[in-house]
């Protein structure tokens, strides 16, 4: 099989040098196209794969949930190489997730991080059950859900909500807490002050297909 070498790499990948604001505008337009079914023409996957074979330059990092209904590439009409995606149930960020995000920002130069929660998140629902019903879960599920519990406790204290309303309030609080943690992460503070990085929070509506960037 023929191999590519560095001479075959594109001189400048298409998203290199994009500002944080331009990256966010691209995501918003992508979600609008997704909602309106007006996806513009794009290179074939084969051509795009060859273009990216030697290097990548994603314009956004998506910290999202593993839920099969919430596929970032579809929601934002993104193609190969555009999104650097970090996913787990409940869109929490542990050490491995934080290292992945830092790699995207510091090594790949990605200018935008989006923490994306979603309506009726199962992991958040599990955390709410832990708080309201003192539920336990088998295997490693409980440890996976535990980081979300502080968000549930805070949302309940602030809103007084219970049940489904508490789930929705906790989804947003979980996004807020993660965004705040990332904004205060040592390597990111200077980049934000210099205008080279934005970290924002959003929620995807399963019912509407719309992404609400509620924390910019």
C-alpha atoms as one frame of an Amber mdcrd trajectory, in Angstrom:
protein
   0.000   0.000   0.000   1.475   3.423  -0.934   2.387   5.606   2.031   2.037
   9.350   2.331   4.994  11.379   3.529   5.260  14.910   4.902   5.576  16.386
   1.410   1.998  15.285   0.735   0.592  17.206   3.717  -1.457  20.315   2.889
   0.525  23.504   3.383  -2.163  24.865   5.660  -5.083  22.878   7.009  -8.421
  24.629   6.524  -9.142  25.482  10.169  -5.694  26.584  11.274  -5.795  30.172
  12.499  -9.563  30.331  13.015 -10.466  32.540  15.974 -12.604  31.335  18.886
 -15.493  33.545  17.736 -15.261  32.233  14.167 -15.244  28.655  15.474 -18.358
  29.282  17.569 -20.128  30.927  14.622 -19.295  27.861  12.486 -20.898  25.554
  15.069 -24.030  27.691  15.273 -24.369  27.722  11.502 -23.839  23.966  11.390
 -26.660  23.393  13.868 -28.901  25.744  11.864 -28.153  23.724   8.713 -28.899
  20.509  10.622 -32.270  21.905  11.728 -33.225  23.101   8.251 -31.902  20.043
   6.357 -29.854  22.406   4.192 -26.471  20.690   4.387 -24.074  22.258   1.853
 -22.016  20.083  -0.536 -18.653  18.918   0.781 -15.621  16.867  -0.311 -16.063
  13.109  -0.400 -14.978  11.182   2.681 -12.226   9.614   0.563 -10.758  12.965
  -0.460 -11.122  14.391   3.009  -9.497  11.325   4.587  -6.437  11.680   2.348
  -6.234  15.383   3.122  -6.160  14.605   6.848  -3.928  11.543   6.750  -0.819
  13.347   7.972  -2.217  16.020  10.264  -5.379  17.335  11.884  -6.523  20.839
  12.788  -9.986  20.646  14.415 -11.662  23.993  14.973 -13.582  22.916  18.100
 -13.353  20.479  20.982 -16.711  18.951  21.926 -17.060  17.587  25.461 -20.243
  15.581  25.110 -22.335  12.704  26.349 -22.080   9.158  25.006 -25.845   9.099
  24.365 -26.440   7.619  20.896 -28.942  10.375  20.099 -26.369  13.120  20.584
 -23.773  12.741  17.840 -21.788  16.009  17.626 -20.786  15.588  13.991 -24.461
  15.342  12.979 -25.720  18.112  15.260 -23.201  20.595  13.865 -23.023  19.352
  10.278 -19.309  18.664  10.731 -17.066  16.612   8.482 -13.955  14.533   9.121
 -11.249  16.463  10.940 -13.383  19.356  12.149 -14.286  18.276  15.705 -12.067
  16.842  18.433 -14.596  14.903  20.509 -14.322  13.830  24.150 -17.370  11.778
  25.201 -18.606   9.860  28.197 -21.970   9.290  29.859 -22.931  12.595  31.477
 -20.221  14.710  29.783 -18.101  14.801  32.956 -14.385  15.597  32.836 -11.955
  13.432  34.813  -8.178  13.392  34.488  -8.209  11.464  31.211 -10.836  13.781
  29.762  -8.956  16.863  30.943  -5.758  15.572  29.383  -7.571  14.976  26.099
  -8.971  18.519  26.123  -5.561  19.966  26.941  -4.046  17.982  24.075  -6.591
  19.457  21.684  -5.962  23.002  22.865  -2.226  22.963  23.534  -0.970  20.528
  20.903  -3.480  20.991  18.077  -4.177  24.685  18.638  -7.952  24.283  18.792
  -9.487  27.662  19.730 -12.879  26.591  21.115 -14.096  24.139  23.770 -17.826
  23.382  24.001 -19.269  21.435  26.928 -22.485  19.969  25.555 -25.197  18.573
  27.812 -28.536  17.343  26.550 -32.186  17.033  27.475 -33.195  13.973  29.528
 -29.596  12.833  30.048 -29.594   9.292  31.461 -26.449   9.807  33.540 -27.921
  12.928  35.121 -31.172  11.060  35.737 -29.132   8.391  37.560 -27.451  11.062
  39.694 -30.865  12.513  40.542 -32.034   9.051  41.625 -28.945   8.739  43.835
 -29.891  12.009  45.531 -33.654  11.563  45.736 -33.946   7.803  46.225 -30.510
   6.829  47.562 -30.194   4.434  44.616 -27.129   2.328  43.979 -25.970   1.052
  40.589 -23.991  -2.045  39.581 -20.391  -2.208  38.450 -18.671   1.110  37.789
 -21.873   2.991  36.977 -22.108   4.532  40.442 -18.542   5.871  40.297 -19.235
   7.244  36.834 -22.328   9.100  38.105 -20.808  10.406  41.354 -19.132  13.497
  39.791 -22.592  14.694  38.688 -24.114  14.507  42.186 -22.778  17.942  43.334
 -24.548  19.508  40.344 -27.816  17.824  41.354 -27.481  18.967  44.965 -26.796
  22.550  43.895 -29.623  22.589  41.345 -32.059  21.246  43.940 -30.965  23.844
  46.481 -31.273  26.744  44.039 -34.472  25.738  42.233 -36.296  23.520  44.700
 -37.127  21.268  41.728 -37.719  17.532  41.894 -38.114  14.693  39.392 -37.935
  15.586  35.708 -37.576  19.313  36.434 -34.580  18.586  38.658 -33.016  16.512
  35.881 -33.229  19.426  33.455 -31.882  21.922  35.993 -29.056  19.514  36.833
 -28.123  19.045  33.169 -27.385  22.760  32.904 -25.694  22.943  36.299 -23.466
  20.025  35.311 -22.445  21.903  32.161 -21.815  25.095  34.172 -19.584  23.351
  36.688 -17.529  21.710  33.955 -17.146  24.969  32.035 -16.031  26.779  35.195
 -13.498  24.063  35.969 -12.038  24.229  32.477 -11.924  28.021  32.463  -9.844
  27.929  35.647  -7.542  25.160  34.405  -3.990  26.477  34.611  -2.896  26.085
  30.990  -6.094  27.723  29.709  -6.178  30.917  31.781  -3.601  32.855  29.767
  -4.985  31.661  26.430  -8.439  32.967  27.354  -7.010  36.303  28.514  -5.202
  36.631  25.175  -8.393  35.893  23.222  -6.980  32.677  21.750  -9.410  30.327
  23.486 -13.105  30.294  24.398 -14.794  27.748  26.641 -18.588  27.731  26.422
 -21.530  25.640  27.584 -24.531  24.413  25.615 -27.506  22.069  25.795 -29.003
  19.985  23.002 -32.778  19.549  22.830 -33.757  16.019  21.877 -37.244  17.273
  21.047 -36.266  20.234  18.862 -32.802  19.302  17.519 -31.580  22.729  18.591
 -28.390  23.535  20.486 -28.770  26.354  23.027 -25.437  28.030  23.757 -26.580
  29.274  27.144 -23.144  29.905  28.626 -20.835  31.941  26.434
